[in-house]
């Protein structure tokens, strides 16, 4: 991987950098390449592009929103481990749960965590089901998710997992601005309040940016949400 590109990007974002961080990102890229030959984990194969689109984009939330020391985090629909694993590489104090609906991906995530010498919980489940489990429902300080669904749907998948006083953070492209109204309406029904979008600019990439859509959890989510698996996507709240 392009370690210098990653180092420059992290320092520009005023995020930590040391030899152990470098080694873990290098090892994670190697593991990702190894498993990507067997299963579909990422279509981003160019190393510079991967540093920008996966690594730096994932951890930019640390610079822009802040995470409390030892915060309990859940990454919904984590896939190949983004943004969860890069966040954990920079902040090993985070109490991270990686949630994904595919068993093969969960096996990859467990193997990657072992080889990276990082500690996190991996849960094989759909978000709609996990949001009704007592051990996960309203248990997290921060719920994160990257490019899983439209915001009207994401709110129902994410907010039931956040504790009152916590927040959800969704990574979206520029078109996420078109989803704000539906996101606000869904957030209201689920006990949340959508904040103003936060622009993410990756150092050296003026041609490309993401938005962070942050929702504060201000009251408990009604017990009927999330609805049964598949229903949020078919009939979004907003």
SERO-4910 file (N, C-alpha, C, O; in steps of 0.05 Angstrom, whole numbers):
BEGIN
 pado doro    nc1    nc2    nc3   cac1   cac2   cac3    cc1    cc2    cc3    oc1    oc2    oc3
  Unk    A     17    -24      0      0      0      0     18     25      0     42     24      5
  Unk    A      6     48     -6     20     73     -7     20     85     22      2    101     29
  Unk    A     40     77     37     41     85     65     45    115     68     33    128     86
  Unk    A     61    127     50     66    156     52     40    172     47     35    192     59
  Unk    A     24    162     28     -2    175     23    -20    174     47    -33    194     55
  Unk    A    -21    151     60    -37    148     84    -27    166    106    -42    180    120
  Unk    A     -1    166    111     11    183    131      5    212    127     -3    226    145
  Unk    A      9    222    103      4    250     96    -26    257    101    -32    278    112
  Unk    A    -44    239     93    -72    244     96    -80    245    126    -95    262    134
  Unk    A    -70    226    142    -76    226    170    -66    251    184    -80    263    200
  Unk    A    -41    258    178    -30    282    191    -45    307    183    -48    325    199
  Unk    A    -53    309    157    -69    332    148    -96    334    163   -107    355    167
  Unk    A   -107    310    170   -132    310    185   -127    312    215   -146    312    231
  Unk    A   -101    316    223    -93    318    251   -101    294    267   -111    295    289
  Unk    A    -96    270    254   -101    245    267    -75    231    273    -54    238    261
  Unk    A    -74    212    292    -49    200    300    -35    183    279    -48    173    260
  Unk    A     -9    181    281      7    165    263     32    155    278     46    170    290
  Unk    A     36    129    276     61    117    286     66     91    271     51     83    253
  Unk    A     88     78    278     96     54    263     75     31    266     70     17    247
  Unk    A     63     28    289     43      7    293     19     12    276      8     -6    264
  Unk    A     10     37    274    -13     44    257     -6     37    228    -23     26    214
  Unk    A     18     44    219     26     38    192     26      8    186     16     -1    166
  Unk    A     37     -7    205     38    -36    201     11    -49    200      6    -67    185
  Unk    A     -7    -39    217    -34    -50    217    -50    -44    191    -64    -61    181
  Unk    A    -47    -19    181    -60    -13    156    -48    -30    133    -63    -40    116
  Unk    A    -22    -33    133     -9    -49    112    -19    -78    113    -25    -90     93
  Unk    A    -20    -89    138    -29   -116    142    -59   -119    134    -66   -139    122
  Unk    A    -75   -100    141   -103   -101    134   -107   -101    104   -123   -117     94
  Unk    A    -92    -85     89    -93    -85     60    -85   -112     49    -97   -122     30
  Unk    A    -64   -124     60    -55   -151     51    -77   -172     56    -82   -188     38
  Unk    A    -89   -171     79   -110   -191     85   -134   -186     67   -146   -206     57
  Unk    A   -141   -161     62   -163   -155     44   -158   -166     16   -176   -177      3
  Unk    A   -134   -162      6   -127   -172    -21   -128   -203    -21   -138   -214    -41
  Unk    A   -118   -215      0   -118   -245      1   -147   -256      0   -152   -274    -16
  Unk    A   -165   -244     15   -192   -254     16   -209   -245     -8   -228   -258    -16
  Unk    A   -201   -222    -20   -216   -212    -43   -213   -230    -67   -230   -228    -85
  Unk    A   -193   -247    -68   -191   -267    -89   -211   -289    -87   -218   -302   -107
  Unk    A   -222   -293    -63   -241   -314    -58   -270   -304    -56   -289   -320    -61
  Unk    A   -274   -279    -49   -301   -269    -45   -301   -239    -52   -280   -226    -53
  Unk    A   -325   -228    -57   -328   -201    -65   -328   -182    -41   -349   -179    -28
  Unk    A   -305   -171    -34   -303   -153    -11   -302   -124    -19   -315   -107     -7
  Unk    A   -286   -118    -40   -284    -90    -49   -277    -90    -79   -262   -107    -89
  Unk    A   -288    -70    -93   -281    -66   -121   -259    -46   -125   -249    -42   -147
  Unk    A   -250    -34   -103   -228    -14   -104   -202    -29   -101   -194    -37    -79
  Unk    A   -188    -32   -124   -163    -48   -124   -139    -30   -125   -117    -38   -116
  Unk    A   -141     -6   -137   -119     13   -137   -111     21   -109   -129     30    -94
  Unk    A    -86     19   -102    -78     24    -74    -82     53    -66    -91     58    -44
  Unk    A    -75     73    -83    -80    101    -76   -110    106    -72   -117    120    -53
  Unk    A   -126     95    -90   -155     99    -87   -165     86    -62   -183     97    -49
  Unk    A   -154     63    -55   -163     49    -30   -156     66     -5   -172     68     13
  Unk    A   -133     77     -5   -125     94     18   -144    117     21   -153    123     43
  Unk    A   -151    130     -2   -169    153     -1   -198    145      6   -210    156     24
  Unk    A   -209    126    -10   -237    120     -8   -244    102     16   -267    104     26
  Unk    A   -226     85     25   -232     68     47   -220     77     73   -234     82     93
  Unk    A   -193     80     73   -180     86     98   -185    115    108   -196    119    130
  Unk    A   -177    135     92   -180    162    101   -209    171    104   -216    185    123
  Unk    A   -226    162     86   -254    169     88   -266    157    113   -283    170    126
  Unk    A   -258    133    120   -269    120    144   -262    136    170   -279    140    187
  Unk    A   -236    143    172   -227    155    197   -231    185    198   -227    197    219
  Unk    A   -239    198    176   -244    227    177   -265    234    198   -264    256    209
  Unk    A   -283    216    204   -303    222    225   -291    227    252   -302    242    268
  Unk    A   -267    215    258   -254    220    283   -245    249    285   -246    261    306
  Unk    A   -237    260    262   -227    288    262   -251    308    262   -249    330    273
  Unk    A   -273    300    250   -295    319    246   -317    318    267   -331    337    271
  Unk    A   -320    295    280   -342    292    299   -333    284    327   -347    291    347
  Unk    A   -311    271    330   -302    263    356   -316    238    367   -340    235    362
  Unk    A   -302    221    380   -313    197    393   -303    197    422   -279    199    426
  Unk    A   -321    194    441   -312    193    469   -293    170    475   -294    150    461
  Unk    A   -275    174    494   -257    153    502   -272    128    511   -291    130    527
  Unk    A   -265    105    499   -278     80    506   -306     77    496   -321     60    506
  Unk    A   -314     93    477   -342     93    468   -350     66    456   -333     52    444
  Unk    A   -375     58    460   -385     34    448   -396     41    420   -414     58    417
  Unk    A   -385     28    400   -391     34    372   -401      9    358   -392    -13    364
  Unk    A   -421     12    340   -429    -10    323   -429     -1    294   -439     21    288
  Unk    A   -417    -17    277   -415    -11    248   -435    -29    234   -432    -53    233
  Unk    A   -456    -16    224   -479    -31    212   -474    -36    183   -468    -17    167
  Unk    A   -476    -61    175   -470    -69    147   -441    -64    140   -435    -53    119
  Unk    A   -423    -73    157   -395    -66    155   -381    -77    131   -362    -65    121
  Unk    A   -391    -99    119   -379   -110     95   -350   -119    100   -345   -137    115
  Unk    A   -331   -105     86   -303   -112     89   -290    -99    113   -266   -100    117
  Unk    A   -307    -86    130   -296    -74    155   -293    -44    154   -278    -33    170
  Unk    A   -307    -31    136   -306     -2    134   -332     10    143   -353      2    133
  Unk    A   -332     30    161   -308     44    171   -297     32    197   -277     43    207
  Unk    A   -308     10    207   -302      1    234   -272     -5    239   -261      5    258
  Unk    A   -260    -21    222   -232    -30    227   -213     -6    225   -196     -4    243
  Unk    A   -214     11    205   -196     35    206   -200     52    231   -181     62    242
  Unk    A   -225     55    240   -230     70    265   -216     57    288   -204     70    305
  Unk    A   -217     30    289   -205     15    311   -175     16    310   -162     16    331
  Unk    A   -164     16    286   -135     17    284   -124     43    296   -104     43    310
  Unk    A   -138     65    292   -130     91    303   -138     94    332   -125    107    348
  Unk    A   -160     81    340   -171     84    367   -177     56    379   -200     48    381
  Unk    A   -156     41    388   -161     15    399   -177     15    425   -186     -6    434
  Unk    A   -181     39    437   -197     41    461   -227     37    455   -242     32    474
  Unk    A   -235     41    430   -264     39    423   -274     10    428   -260     -9    422
  Unk    A   -298      8    438   -311    -18    442   -328    -24    417   -351    -16    416
  Unk    A   -316    -37    398   -328    -39    371   -343    -65    367   -334    -87    374
  Unk    A   -367    -62    354   -382    -85    344   -385    -82    314   -393    -61    304
  Unk    A   -378   -103    299   -381   -104    270   -405   -121    264   -406   -145    271
  Unk    A   -425   -109    250   -450   -123    244   -453   -128    214   -451   -109    199
  Unk    A   -457   -153    206   -461   -158    177   -479   -182    174   -479   -200    190
  Unk    A   -494   -182    151   -513   -203    147   -502   -227    132   -516   -248    130
  Unk    A   -477   -226    123   -465   -248    108   -445   -263    126   -427   -251    137
  Unk    A   -449   -289    128   -432   -306    145   -403   -306    136   -385   -305    152
  Unk    A   -399   -306    109   -372   -307     99   -357   -281    105   -333   -282    112
  Unk    A   -370   -259    104   -357   -234    112   -350   -234    141   -329   -224    149
  Unk    A   -368   -244    158   -362   -245    187   -338   -262    192   -322   -256    210
  Unk    A   -335   -285    178   -311   -301    181   -286   -286    173   -266   -288    187
  Unk    A   -287   -271    151   -265   -254    143   -258   -234    165   -235   -230    172
  Unk    A   -278   -221    176   -274   -200    196   -260   -211    221   -242   -199    232
  Unk    A   -269   -235    230   -257   -248    253   -228   -254    248   -211   -250    265
  Unk    A   -222   -264    224   -194   -271    217   -177   -246    216   -155   -245    226
  Unk    A   -188   -225    204   -173   -200    201   -167   -188    229   -145   -179    234
  Unk    A   -186   -188    247   -182   -177    274   -160   -193    289   -144   -182    302
  Unk    A   -161   -220    286   -141   -236    299   -113   -230    289    -94   -227    304
  Unk    A   -110   -228    262    -84   -223    251    -74   -194    255    -50   -189    255
  Unk    A    -93   -176    260    -86   -148    266    -81   -144    296    -73   -122    304
  Unk    A    -87   -165    312    -84   -163    341   -102   -140    352    -93   -124    369
  Unk    A   -127   -140    342   -146   -121    351   -170   -135    363   -176   -158    356
  Unk    A   -184   -123    382   -207   -135    395   -233   -121    387   -235    -97    391
  Unk    A   -251   -137    377   -278   -127    370   -297   -150    369   -289   -173    366
  Unk    A   -323   -145    372   -343   -165    370   -354   -165    341   -359   -144    330
  Unk    A   -357   -189    330   -369   -192    303   -396   -206    307   -398   -228    318
  Unk    A   -417   -194    296   -444   -205    298   -455   -210    271   -456   -192    253
  Unk    A   -464   -235    266   -477   -242    241   -507   -239    244   -521   -255    257
  Unk    A   -518   -218    232   -547   -212    234   -554   -190    215   -537   -174    207
  Unk    A   -579   -189    208   -590   -165    194   -595   -143    214   -601   -149    237
  Unk    A   -592   -119    206   -595    -96    224   -624    -95    236   -627    -88    259
  Unk    A   -644   -103    219   -671   -102    229   -675   -121    253   -689   -115    272
  Unk    A   -662   -145    251   -664   -164    273   -647   -155    298   -657   -156    320
  Unk    A   -623   -146    292   -605   -137    314   -617   -114    330   -613   -113    354
  Unk    A   -632    -97    316   -644    -74    330   -665    -81    350   -673    -64    366
  Unk    A   -675   -106    349   -695   -115    368   -683   -133    390   -697   -140    409
  Unk    A   -658   -140    387   -645   -157    408   -639   -140    432   -626   -119    430
  Unk    A   -647   -149    456   -642   -133    480   -612   -127    485   -606   -106    496
  Unk    A   -595   -145    478   -566   -141    483   -554   -120    464   -531   -112    469
  Unk    A   -568   -113    443   -558    -93    424   -575    -68    422   -565    -46    417
  Unk    A   -601    -70    427   -619    -48    424   -612    -25    444   -611    -30    468
  Unk    A   -608     -1    433   -603     23    449   -580     19    468   -581     28    491
  Unk    A   -559      7    458   -535      1    475   -510     16    467   -490     14    480
  Unk    A   -511     32    445   -486     43    433   -485     73    434   -505     87    431
  Unk    A   -461     83    439   -456    112    439   -457    123    411   -467    145    406
  Unk    A   -446    108    392   -444    117    364   -450     93    346   -439     71    349
  Unk    A   -468     97    327   -475     77    307   -465     89    280   -472    111    273
  Unk    A   -449     73    266   -437     83    241   -445     64    218   -450     41    222
  Unk    A   -446     75    194   -452     59    170   -443     74    145   -447     99    143
  Unk    A   -432     59    126   -423     71    101   -437     58     77   -436     34     73
  Unk    A   -451     75     62   -462     67     35   -478     41     36   -474     23     20
  Unk    A   -497     40     55   -513     16     58   -541     19     45   -550      1     31
  Unk    A   -553     43     48   -580     47     38   -586     77     38   -569     93     46
  Unk    A   -609     85     28   -617    113     29   -622    121     59   -626    104     76
  Unk    A   -620    147     64   -622    156     92   -649    150    105   -649    144    129
  Unk    A   -670    151     90   -696    144    102   -696    115    113   -708    110    133
  Unk    A   -682     97     99   -680     70    107   -659     67    129   -663     53    149
  Unk    A   -636     80    125   -614     78    145   -622     87    173   -614     74    192
  Unk    A   -639    107    175   -647    116    201   -661     93    217   -656     90    241
  Unk    A   -677     77    203   -690     55    217   -671     33    224   -676     18    243
  Unk    A   -650     29    208   -631      8    213   -611     16    235   -601     -1    249
  Unk    A   -606     42    239   -585     52    257   -596     62    284   -585     54    305
  Unk    A   -616     80    283   -624     93    308   -633     75    330   -629     81    354
  Unk    A   -647     53    324   -655     35    347   -631     24    362   -635     15    385
  Unk    A   -608     24    350   -584     13    364   -570     34    382   -554     27    399
  Unk    A   -576     60    377   -563     81    392   -578     86    418   -602     86    419
  Unk    A   -563     90    440   -575     97    465   -583    126    465   -572    142    450
  Unk    A   -603    134    482   -611    162    484   -586    178    493   -573    171    512
  Unk    A   -581    200    478   -557    215    483   -534    208    465   -514    222    464
  Unk    A   -537    185    450   -517    177    431   -523    189    403   -539    208    401
  Unk    A   -511    178    383   -515    189    356   -509    168    335   -496    147    340
  Unk    A   -519    172    311   -513    156    288   -498    174    268   -503    198    266
  Unk    A   -480    161    253   -464    175    232   -466    159    207   -457    136    207
  Unk    A   -476    170    186   -478    157    160   -460    171    140   -461    195    137
  Unk    A   -444    155    126   -427    166    104   -443    166     78   -454    145     70
  Unk    A   -445    189     65   -460    191     40   -444    207     20   -428    223     28
  Unk    A   -450    203     -5   -439    219    -26   -454    246    -28   -472    251    -13
  Unk    A   -445    263    -46   -458    290    -49   -488    288    -53   -503    307    -45
  Unk    A   -498    267    -65   -527    264    -70   -542    259    -43   -566    260    -43
  Unk    A   -527    255    -22   -540    252      4   -556    277     12   -575    275     28
  Unk    A   -549    300      0   -565    324      6   -594    322     -3   -612    334      8
  Unk    A   -598    305    -24   -625    301    -34   -642    284    -15   -666    283    -18
  Unk    A   -629    271      5   -643    253     23   -649    266     50   -659    253     68
  Unk    A   -642    291     53   -644    304     80   -672    305     90   -677    299    114
  Unk    A   -691    312     74   -719    315     83   -730    288     93   -742    286    114
  Unk    A   -725    267     77   -735    240     86   -720    231    111   -732    218    128
  Unk    A   -694    238    112   -679    230    136   -689    244    161   -691    232    182
  Unk    A   -697    270    159   -708    284    182   -734    272    191   -738    268    215
  Unk    A   -751    266    173   -777    254    180   -774    227    193   -787    222    214
  Unk    A   -757    210    182   -752    184    194   -739    187    221   -747    172    240
  Unk    A   -720    205    224   -707    209    250   -727    217    271   -726    207    294
  Unk    A   -746    235    264   -766    243    284   -783    220    294   -788    218    318
  Unk    A   -791    202    276   -807    179    283   -791    160    301   -803    145    317
  Unk    A   -765    159    298   -748    140    312   -735    151    337   -719    137    350
  Unk    A   -741    176    344   -729    188    368   -704    203    364   -689    208    382
  Unk    A   -699    212    339   -675    226    333   -679    254    322   -701    262    315
  Unk    A   -657    269    320   -657    295    308   -633    298    289   -610    295    298
  Unk    A   -638    302    264   -617    304    244   -603    330    245   -616    351    245
  Unk    A   -576    330    247   -561    355    248   -553    364    219   -558    349    200
  Unk    A   -541    387    217   -532    397    191   -510    378    180   -494    368    196
  Unk    A   -510    373    154   -490    356    142   -461    366    147   -457    391    148
  Unk    A   -442    348    150   -414    355    153   -399    346    128   -401    322    121
  Unk    A   -386    364    115   -371    358     91   -344    345     98   -329    354    115
  Unk    A   -338    323     84   -312    309     88   -295    313     63   -303    305     41
  Unk    A   -273    327     66   -255    331     43   -229    316     49   -215    322     68
  Unk    A   -223    296     32   -199    281     35   -175    296     24   -176    306      2
  Unk    A   -153    299     40   -130    314     31   -120    305      4   -116    281     -1
  Unk    A   -116    324    -14   -105    317    -41   -126    308    -60   -119    301    -83
  Unk    A   -152    308    -52   -173    299    -70   -195    319    -73   -218    315    -63
  Unk    A   -189    342    -86   -210    363    -89   -233    354   -107   -254    366   -108
  Unk    A   -228    332   -122   -248    323   -141   -269    305   -128   -288    296   -141
  Unk    A   -265    299   -102   -282    278    -90   -286    284    -61   -268    291    -46
  Unk    A   -311    281    -52   -316    285    -24   -341    269    -15   -356    260    -32
  Unk    A   -344    267     11   -367    254     23   -380    272     43   -369    293     50
  Unk    A   -404    265     51   -418    279     73   -421    260     96   -425    236     93
  Unk    A   -420    271    120   -428    256    144   -455    267    152   -458    291    158
  Unk    A   -475    249    153   -502    257    163   -505    246    191   -506    222    195
  Unk    A   -506    264    210   -505    257    238   -533    262    251   -544    283    247
  Unk    A   -542    242    265   -568    244    278   -564    239    308   -553    219    316
  Unk    A   -574    258    324   -573    255    353   -597    239    362   -619    244    353
  Unk    A   -593    221    381   -615    205    393   -625    221    417   -611    222    437
  Unk    A   -649    231    416   -659    249    437   -680    235    455   -687    246    476
  Unk    A   -691    213    446   -711    198    462   -711    169    452   -702    163    430
  Unk    A   -721    151    468   -721    122    460   -737    118    435   -757    132    429
  Unk    A   -728     98    419   -742     90    395   -767     74    402   -765     56    419
  Unk    A   -791     80    390   -814     64    395   -809     34    390   -794     27    372
  Unk    A   -821     17    406   -816    -11    406   -821    -25    379   -809    -45    373
  Unk    A   -838    -13    363   -845    -27    337   -823    -24    316   -825    -36    295
  Unk    A   -803     -7    322   -781     -3    303   -756    -15    314   -751    -14    338
  Unk    A   -739    -27    297   -742    -30    268   -763    -52    262   -767    -70    278
  Unk    A   -775    -49    239   -795    -69    230   -781    -94    220   -756    -95    220
  Unk    A   -796   -113    211   -785   -139    203   -765   -136    180   -767   -117    164
  Unk    A   -747   -155    178   -726   -154    158   -737   -150    130   -756   -165    122
  Unk    A   -726   -131    115   -735   -125     88   -756   -104     86   -758    -91     65
  Unk    A   -771   -100    107   -793    -80    106   -784    -51    105   -795    -36     90
  Unk    A   -763    -44    120   -753    -16    118   -745     -8     89   -750     14     81
  Unk    A   -733    -27     74   -725    -21     47   -749    -19     28   -749     -3      9
  Unk    A   -769    -36     33   -792    -37     15   -811    -14     21   -823     -3      2
  Unk    A   -814     -6     46   -832     15     54   -818     34     73   -823     33     97
  Unk    A   -801     51     63   -786     70     80   -805     87     96   -827     95     86
  Unk    A   -797     94    120   -814    110    138   -821    137    126   -843    147    129
  Unk    A   -802    149    111   -806    175    101   -816    175     72   -820    196     60
***
